Amino acid sequence: MNRPQIAVLHYTAPPIVGGVEAVIQAHARAFTAAGYPVTVVAGRGEQSAHCPEAGFIGIPQMDSQHPDVAEASAELAQGRVPPNFDRLTDSLASALAQTLPRFDHLIAHNLFTKHFNLPLTAALCRLLDAGAIPHCIAWSHDFTWTSPSSRHMVHPGYPWDLLRSYRPDTTYVAVSQRRQRELAALLACPPERIRVVYNGVDPQLLLGLSPTGYALIERLCLLESDLILLMPVRVTQAKNIECAMRVVAELKAHLARPKLIVTGPPDPHDERSRAYLRSLQALRQKLDITDEMSFVFECGPDPDQPFTIDVQIVGDLLRVSDMVFMPSHREGFGMPLLEAGLVGAAVLSTHIPAAEEIGQGDVILFAAEEEPAHLAERILTWAVASPVHRLRRRVRQHYTWSAIFQRDIRPLLEHGERQSDRP
């Protein structure tokens, strides 16, 4: 299958710093990660600032700070169409006509709603009128005509009216529902003609996850989970892992996707440790939590080989987890409490020394004999009451760039994908 070719247009692109530029950089990563060829087309920027798979084409007059464009914009801001406007438009239309026809989709960020390079907007509209460029997606972050700070820069008539004229040959995207309503009113079109695609985050980049750690997190499907409980411990009877497993079985009755992760391996030289592991594996099967409970050492890239992780990967798991669960029968100290405190994860623990002395009431304590159903209820009460957890879960499930691409962006490209599909 040949995936559609995508061109992403803006005045400037990374390494130029800006909000739209950051979105373009994230889009390029998301597109290429999903197997879609993408090329950024801008007045200024560098290919090296994008992922290696993305291309870059520079057309200097697309830059709003290009001397000729800046001079024209100064005249336009005063309500005068400069003598060189048509010449600039012709030049840009010619350059774009040589570049864009090979692409299946053109994603233009702010070019149809902001005044920063009106010759560029006019050139795009001319090419669209002539059917000379592909399916166009007007990705609309900001609108000059409705902005209190820039409304004075536009005036009735051509070319300013291009920024408030609806084009039926163009797919419009707004970055929020409020922006959708605002743009619909500006273009005098029904709101449903405008798609809403929110911005997103890259969890690997934002959380500083190592490539190995992020690959493990993806194998464990942690980002899609409703609640992530982490036990950064070895497999020994003192850790009371069976208690945590029974709690997860109770949570499963109330949550679609709870997860329990045990980071450490059993002691390969200790028969009691190996026997304990076998009992836990049997209990996992009996409780029907095979998908909900994982030992990291079973979850390597090669499932037939034991997988051990270092402290860096444990740190990766800590940063994506919601709660560190410590149902230990005994602990000399309890280092996971300090680790959880540093990364901001909640702690549920028996009365071990660190929990009592350092926790100082800021951890959830329970007696080792407490019933799993009651512990699950306490965890659920915490999860419902915590705005930090609720927002964290919502973002990781719905607002990573990967999730946004699959849910909201890929459908915009399906028409081109069907056309480009070849047996």
N, C-alpha and C positions, 0 to 999 in steps of 0.2 A: 504494500500500500504506500502510495506517495502522499505524504502529508502536505497540506497547503503551505505555501510560502507566505510569510508575514513580514510586513514592513511597519516599523513603529516610528512615527514622525513627531518631532518637537523642535523648538528653536535651538535648544542645546541639550546635551546628554552628558552623562558622567564621563570624565571626573568633575565636570561642573557640578557644584553643590546646589541642591534645591529640592523641594518637595516632589514636584513632578518628575524630576530627574531620578530621584530615589525609587519612585514607582516604576519608571521605565526600566531601571536596572533590575528590579525585582521581577517584572514581567518577563524580561529576557531570560532570566534564570528559570522561571516557571515554565515558559514555553519550551525551552530546550530540554528541561528535565522530562517533559511529557513527550518529547520526540518531535516537536514542531520547529522547523527551521525559521529563524527570526533574524532580521537585519534592522539595526537602528539607523535611521536617516535623520541627520540634524545639521545645523549650521556649525556647531562646535562640539567637540567630544573626541574620545579616543576609543578604539576597539579594545585596547588593553584594560580599560575600566570595566568591561563586561566579562561574562563567562566566556571561556575560549570558543565555545560552539557558536556564539552569536557573531554576526557580521556588523560592520559599521561603514556607512557611506556619508561623507561630509559634503554638503553643498553650502558654501560660505554665506550666500545671501539668505539662507533660511534663518540665520542668526539675527535676533532682534537688535543686537548691538553692532551689526555690520554697518560701516559708515554711511552707505547709501540708504539703507533701511532706516537707520536712526534719524537721518536728515528728513526723510519722507514722513516718518512718524511725528516729528516735531511740527511739521506743517499740518498734518492730519489732526493733531490734537487741537489745533486752533480753528478747525472747521474748514480748512482749505485742502483741496486735492492738489498735490504738488505736480509740477510738469513732468517729473520723471516717474510718476506712478505707473503709467501703462508700460513704460520701458522695463521697470522692475518686474512687473507682472509677467510680461512676455519672457523675460530672462528666466524667471523661476519656473514658469510653465514649460519652457523648453527643457530645462534641466530635469524637472520631475518627469516629463514625458519620456525621457531617455532612461529613467531609473525605475519607475513604478510599474509599468505594464507586466513585468515578469512576476510580480507578486499576486497572490490570490486575495489577500486582505491587507488593507491599509488602515492602521490604527493611528489616528491623529489626536494627539493630546493637546487640548485647549485651542487648537488652531481655528476652530469654527466659532469660538465664543469669546476669545480675548483679542485685544487690539494691538498686540505688540509687534505684529508684522502683517499688516493688512494686504500688502502685495502678495504675500504667501497665501493668505486666505483666498484672495481673488483668483490666484493661479489654480489652486485646488478646485474651486468652484467651476472655473472654465474647463478644466480637464474632466470633471464629473459631467458637466453639461454635454461634452463631446463624447462621453462614453469611453474615454481614453485611459481611465485608471480603474482598478478592480473595486470590489465591494469595499466601501469605506465605513469605518466605525469612528464616530466623533466622540472621543473620550473626554467628557466635559467636567473639569474640576471647578472652574471659576468662570464668572460671566461679567464682562465689562458693563453691559447695559444695566445691570441691577446692582452693581457694586457701589456703595457710597464713596469709596476712595477713588474710583476710576470712571464713574459715570460721566464726568465732565470731559472725558477724552474722546467721546463719540458723539455724532451729530446725525440728525435725520438725513437720509439719502444714501447714495452709493459713494464709497464702498462700506460705510459704517453699518448699513442695514444688513449686510451679509452676516453679521454677528447675531442677528435676531430673526433670521429667515429659516424656516423649516424646509429641509430637503427630503422628499420622500425616497430618494435613492440612497439615503444614508441611514445607518443604524446609530442611534444615539445612546450613550451610556452616561449616567450620572453617578457620583460617588456616594450618595446618600439619598434617602427618601425625601428629605427636605430639599436637596438640590434637584431631585427629580421634579417636584412640584414647582419649584422656582423656574426651571428650564422649560417645563411645559407651558407655564404662563407666558414666558418670554417668547416662545416659538408659536404660541397659539395652537397647540396640538394637544391631544389627549395624553394624560400622564402615562398611560399604558404603552404609548409609542416609545417610551424612554426606559431602557433597562437600568436597573440599579446594580452596580457591582462595587462592593466596598473595597477599601484597601486592606492589606493583610500584613502579616509578619512572617519572617523566616525563623522558625524556632532554633534551627542549628546555629544560625548566625547570632541571634539575639541572646541565646543562652550559652554561647561559647562551647557548643558540643563538638567533641572530637569526631572525625569521620567514623572511627570504629564504634564509638558510643552511639552516634546517631543511627548507624546501620542496625545496631542492636535494638535501639528504641523502636525503629520501624518494624523489625522482625517481631517484637513483642506487641506491636499495635498499641503502644501506650498513648499516643496523642489522640486516638479516637476514644479512649476510655473515659468512663464517668467518674471513676475514683481510683487513684493509684496509691496502693499501700506498698511501702518498701521496707524490707528487712535486710539491712546491710550486715549480714552475719554469716558465719559458717554453719554447716548442717551438723548441729550437735543437739543432744537431748535437752541441754540446759536452756536452749533458745525457745523451746516450747512452740515449735513451728506448727504442730497439729492444732493448737489453739487458734492461731491465725487462719489456718485453713477452714476451720469450722465457722469462724466469723465471716470469711468470704462467702462460704456457702449460704449463710444467712443474708448477707448483702445481696447476693445474686437474686434473691426473691423480690428485691425492691429496686435494684438498679440493673439497667440493661447490660452494662459492661464494667463491672468492677475488676481490678487487677491486683494481684499479690505477687511480688517479685522478691525472691531470695537470692542475694548476690553471690554468696560463697559456696564452695563445693563441700562435699563430705571429705573426711580424712581417708585417703586411699589406703593407708596403712593400719587403719583401726577397723576391725571387724564390727564392733558395736556401732560405729558411725555408718558403715555401709548397711548394716541391718536396719538402723533407724531410717536411713534414706528409703530402703525398700518398703518399710511400713508407711512412710509418708506418700510414696508413689501409689501404694494400694489405697490409702485413705483418699487421695485426690480422685482416684477413679470412682470410689464408692460415693463420694460426695458430689460427683458430677461437676467438678470444677477444673476439668482438664484445660479448658480455654482461659480460665480466670486465674490460674495459679501456675507460675513458672519458676523453675530453678535456672538461673543464668547459665550454669555449666552445661545444661542441655540445649542451649539456644544459640550455639555458634553458627557460623556460615556453613560449616559441615556438620550436620546433625549426628554423624557417626563418631565425631571426635569431641572429647570433653573441652569445654570452653571456660577458661579462667580469665578474670579481668583484674586490672591493676587499680590503684586508687583514683587515677584520672577517670576511668570509666565509671567507677562507683560514684564519683562526683557528678558525672553526666546524669546518671540515674537519679541522684538526689535532686538535681535541679529541675527535673521534670515531674517529680513525685509530689503528691498532695500531703501525704502523711507518712512519717516513719513509725512503724508498728514494732513495739518491743514487749512481747508477752513473756519475757524471760523468767524462768524459775529463779535464776541467780545471775548476777553480773559483778565482777570485781569493781567495775566503774560504770561503763556504758557510753563509749565514745560516740555512737550514732546520735545521741542527744545533742552533743556539741555540733556535729555536722549538720543536723537538721536545723538547729538554731541559726547557723551561719547562712544557710540558703533560704531560710524562711518557710520551711515545711513544718506543719503541725506535728506533735508527738503524742502518741498514745502508748503508755508504758505502765508496767507493774512498778512496785515501790523499790526500784533499784537505787543505789546511792546517788548517781548523777541526777536522776529524775527528781529526787526529793531535795537534794542540797543545792543544785544549780538551777533546776527547773523553777523553784520558788513559786509554785502555783500557776506557772505558765505552760504546764503540760497537762494532758488529761491522764490522770492516774486511775488505776483499777487494781483490784485484788486478783491474784492468779486464779482463784476459784470462781470468778464471776462467769455467769453463763454467756456463751457465745451470742445468743439472741439479744441479750441485754447490751453487750458490747457493740453489736451491729447497730442497735438502736441509738446508742450514744454517738457513734460515728456519723450516722445519718443526720442526727440532730445538729451536730457540728457542721456538716456539709451544707445543710439547708440554711443555717444561720450565718454562715461566713460569706460576706460579699466578695472577699478576695478569692475564695475557692470557686464561687459561682461564676465570676468573671473569667477566672483562669481556665476553667473547664470550657466555657463558651468559646473563648478565643482559640484554644488549642483544637477544639472539635470543628469549628466553623470558619475561623478567620486566619488560618495559615494560608500562605499563597498557594500551596498545593491543593488545599480544600477549595479555595475560591476558584482556582483554575478549573478543577473538575466540575464544580457545581455551576459556575456562572460564566466563565470565559469560554470554555470549550464549546458550549452550545452556540456561541456567536460564530464559531468557525466551522460548524457542521456543514453548512451549505457548500463552502469551499472544499471541505474534506470529501464530500460525496462527488464533487466534480473532479477532484484530483485523483480519486481512487482508480487504479488501473489493475486489471487482472494480471 
